[in-house]
Amino acid sequence: MSSKSDTGAKEMAELLRSGAKMLSYSCPQCGSPLFQLKTGEIWCAKCKRRVIIVPETEEVSTVEKKQLLWEALEQNLMEKISSLNKMLYAESDLSRVKEVLEVLISLLSSIEKLRNIRKT
């Protein structure tokens, strides 16, 4: 085997070990099997990129727009969590710490709900 195919096989094995599911679909670019990550994303181990599977009943642009919207929303929530984490680190007033923690819990809950929606 070549080192390139060894690397692809190692990536696939690692995905399976981490709990990803191998799908019956193949990558449109390289033809290798696709994997569904725990987050619900479809991933090509060989190309190392996300793949969107479009149902026949929907247009590509609609599916892509939805996916990009969910990703942007999750990224924004993660950035807010990062900012609050920095504030929490610097804060010494316990009442303020409590406020920041409440917002953090709310943001984490929102991310969890968002990921559950994306799985459906």
SVG drawing of the C-alpha trace seen along z (x, -y; Angstrom):
<svg xmlns="http://www.w3.org/2000/svg" viewBox="-39 -42 43 44">
<polyline fill="none" stroke="black" stroke-width="0.4" points="0.0,0.0 1.1,-3.5 1.6,-5.9 -1.3,-8.0 -3.8,-5.1 -2.2,-4.1 -3.0,-7.6 -6.6,-7.3 -7.1,-3.9 -5.7,-5.2 -8.0,-8.2 -11.0,-5.9 -10.0,-3.6 -9.7,-6.6 -13.1,-7.8 -14.6,-4.4 -12.8,-4.3 -14.2,-7.7 -17.8,-6.6 -18.4,-7.7 -20.6,-5.5 -19.5,-4.4 -22.2,-5.2 -23.2,-3.5 -22.4,-6.7 -19.1,-7.5 -17.2,-10.8 -18.0,-12.5 -14.4,-13.6 -12.3,-10.6 -14.8,-7.7 -13.8,-6.6 -16.6,-5.8 -18.2,-8.6 -18.6,-8.7 -21.3,-10.3 -19.7,-12.0 -21.3,-12.1 -22.2,-15.8 -24.3,-14.6 -21.8,-15.9 -20.9,-13.8 -17.1,-13.5 -14.7,-12.2 -11.6,-10.8 -9.4,-10.8 -10.2,-14.3 -10.5,-15.5 -13.6,-17.6 -17.3,-17.9 -19.7,-16.5 -23.4,-17.5 -25.8,-14.8 -28.7,-16.4 -32.1,-14.6 -33.6,-14.3 -36.6,-16.3 -34.6,-19.4 -32.4,-21.8 -28.7,-22.0 -28.9,-25.7 -31.6,-25.2 -29.7,-22.4 -26.4,-24.4 -28.0,-27.5 -29.5,-25.6 -26.2,-23.9 -24.2,-27.2 -26.8,-29.0 -26.5,-26.3 -22.7,-26.3 -22.6,-30.1 -25.0,-30.1 -23.0,-27.5 -19.8,-29.4 -21.3,-32.6 -22.4,-30.8 -18.9,-29.3 -17.3,-32.8 -19.7,-34.1 -18.7,-31.2 -15.0,-32.0 -15.6,-35.7 -17.5,-34.8 -14.8,-32.3 -12.3,-35.1 -14.6,-37.3 -15.1,-34.5 -11.4,-34.0 -10.8,-37.7 -13.9,-38.1 -13.6,-38.0 -17.1,-39.3 -19.1,-36.1 -22.4,-37.6 -20.9,-38.6 -19.4,-35.1 -22.9,-33.6 -24.4,-35.9 -21.7,-34.8 -22.2,-31.1 -25.9,-31.4 -25.3,-32.9 -22.7,-30.2 -25.2,-27.5 -27.8,-29.0 -25.4,-29.2 -24.3,-25.6 -27.9,-24.5 -28.5,-26.4 -25.6,-24.6 -26.9,-21.3 -30.4,-22.0 -28.9,-23.3 -26.9,-20.1 -30.0,-18.0 -32.0,-19.9 -29.2,-19.4 -29.3,-15.6 -32.9,-15.5"/>
</svg>
